[in-house]
Amino acid sequence: MNTAAEPKPALMRRSKAELADEVIALRRRLNDLNALAGEDQGQLLDAIMHVSEGFALFDGEDRLVLYNDVYREMYGFSDADLAPGTPLKQLIELNVRRGMLGKERAAKTMRRRTQIYGKTDETFEVPLAGGRWVQIRDRRTSAGGTVSIHADVTMRKQSEQALQAAKEQAEAAADARSEFVAVVSHEVRTPMNGVLGMARLLRDTTLDPEQRECVETIVASGEALLTILDNLLDISKLDADKLELETAPFIVADVVQQSVAVMAAPAQQKGLMLVSDVDVGLPAVVTGDPHRLRQVLLNLISNAIKFTTHGKVLVTAQVESGDGDNVVLAFAVADSGVGISPEVQAKLFRDYTQGAVDVARKYGGTGLGLAICRRLVDLMGGEIGVDSTPGVGTTFRFTVSLAIDRDTDVAELRRHRASPIPAGDRVTAVRPLRVLQVEDNAANRNVVEKTLARAGHRVFSVGDGAEALTALAAAGAVGGFDIVLMDRHMPEMDGNEATRRIRQLTGPERAVPIIGITAGATKAEMKSCLEAGMNAVLSKPLDGIELLAEMVRLTSSGPESVTAKPEADRPVLMVDDTRSSRVVARNQLAKLGLECDLAASGAEALRMVETRDYAIIFADISMPEMDGLELTQRLRQIERIRARNVPIFAVTGHTNTADHKRFRAAGMVDILVKPATIRQMADVIDRWYPTGADADAGEGDSAD
């Protein structure tokens, strides 16, 4: 057994004096640490008290722990109100009693405060008395309490409210302007309906050259006024964000050709070549707004013609990019005109601005066209710009983004649209044409055949005048040809001689329209062709768009021809409080072979409906005492008793789509916008006129 003594722990080996010294040293270190912590805590409290935002600390039970002076002054609290341990709910109720905070807002604040439990933080804004606003940022602490920072955001809120008020005021002003222009549009269109309607009717009568010139001037001036009116209406809709784009399938090449065809006559009058170049790689059918695309093209082409005195205007369309489902198309209208200086280019697309005052005086215009183009292109997802050199020419370029339509058949779409190449209300083709081409040059024949085939026409080609006479005689047994394209210079029998012989025939083919094609574009040459019996003369190199437009014009039966007059088994009723509008409508309907009764008011119309059965009723929208909408409602009530629905057409000067929807909702089935042409009136009647078996079937269904 080891009897040696075991070693003692070090603490036991120390003397009492040594232990006392260590205790004193530890106490000194602890005092130093407490002093340091107190100094840091004091600095932290001092910082909290001097921050620019209100500060409050609440414990886990939402009782006040700490706050600064900014918080106290922000809410008008006293130090007694903010005693440590005061519940937040009590402080909020105190603010409500003092009128500092509304009851609903107080309740909402407490709900928000409850919501932050389980969250990291919450930020919200509270309105106080006197128009003040406070932003509160509440943040949960690791100990379960809440740090609440309060910032006065009154100036920012006032700025936001001022901006919102200004925005609402601007929107109200835009709405008021749009409504005013719509009203003016209606009020202007009503008398213009009388002016243009009677002038167009007069133009179709026998007039001497001086009288015809006067009438044509009236029609042209009236149509120019309508263009200005439409521009004002469009810019008002755009300002008020009320212009809606259509979404429909269409053929881009046709839209370009239509636009060029419409402007062919103005270009020809100035001696300009107006040509188009459409990329064959364009999608066959796209979806978008063909009318607005045409509007942009027509405006740019019109400007190009206006500012060009010699040379040509070229319209191009090509694919810029695509992804299989959508395509970006690039269009350009280039001219050889006066050009535009850089200073003027900077102003071109601004509203109500037309380059320079001297330009406006020389060429006219409102300055709205290009501004409308810019806005329409923006709506169609594209961009517009201009490149120009003074004295050399100008090119306007724009892009549009369109969806590719692979479901719509091109031929069916063209049949639905009635014609691939309409040229305004005055010249509209009605069907694919049988064309006889008389041309000795094989290359020229090939060009025309391809051009017309793309437009849906059938072309039969022969090499000289003698063959043309033989072809006309042979075709008479199968319906004949609709038009002849006659080359002027050919061997054996030239175009003039062939034309004279055609006019001497005894059958219906003697009256076939003939377009002369000549390389000698002198006045004497063209005069000789017309004297031989040709209806029109075009010069080589042949512009396909110009040719198509001329074919459309000649295969129509007059300036405002219609393909067929609607069948009339019952009369129609025109209700309009304006005498001139009634007279125009009566004459237009008479030319369509329809018997028309006239009523000057809604009350008179109701009396006439009681005693006579009408096929269609045209009702003016804006009439005193009983307007077109009320008349429609009254008529529909009568029809419920008779078990028969009569188509009621709105006759209006309003062009707004929203207005048209309202008219249809009231029971009207179609819209006729003043001033309406005979063509437009015939089209709307063709869509709804109940004749023959269809009419009988419809009445029987209603009776059941």
Buried (B, 14 or more C-beta within 10 A) or exposed (E): EEEEEEEEEEEEEEEEEEEEEEEEEEEEEEEEEEEEEEEEEEEEEEEBEEEEBBBBBBBEEBBBBBBBBBBBEBBEBEEEBBEEEBEBEEBBBBBBEEEBBBEEBBEEBBEBBEEBEEEEEBEBEBBBEEEBBBBBBBBBEEEEBBBBBBBBBBEEBEEEEEEEEEEEEEEEEBBEBBEEBBEBBBEBBBBBBBBBBBBBBBBBEEBEEEEBEEBBEBBEEBBEBBBBBBBBBBBBBBBBEBBEBEEBBBBBBBBBBBBBBBBBBBBBEEEBBBBBEBEEEBBBBBBBBBEBBBBBBBBBBBBBBBBBEEEBBBBBBBBEEBEEEBBBBBBBBBBBBBBBEEEBBEBBBEBEBBBBEEBBEEEEBBBBBBBBBBBBBEBBBBEBBBEBEEEEBBBBBBBBBBBBBEEBEBEEBBBEBEBBBBBBBBBBBBEBBBBBBBBBEEEBBEBBBEBBEBBBBEBBBBBBBBBBBEBBEEBBEEEBBBBBBBBBBBEEBBBBBBBBBBBEBEEEBEEBBBBBBBEEEEEEBBEBBBEBBBBBBBBBEBBBBBBBBBBBBBBBEEBBBBBEEBBBEBBBBBBBBBEBBBBBBBBBBEBBEBEBBBBBBBBBBBEBBEEEEBBBBBBBBBBEEBBBBBBBEBBBEEBEEEEBBBBBBBBBBBBBBEBBEBBEEBBBBBBBBBBBBBBBBBBBBBEBBBEEEEBEEEBEEEEE
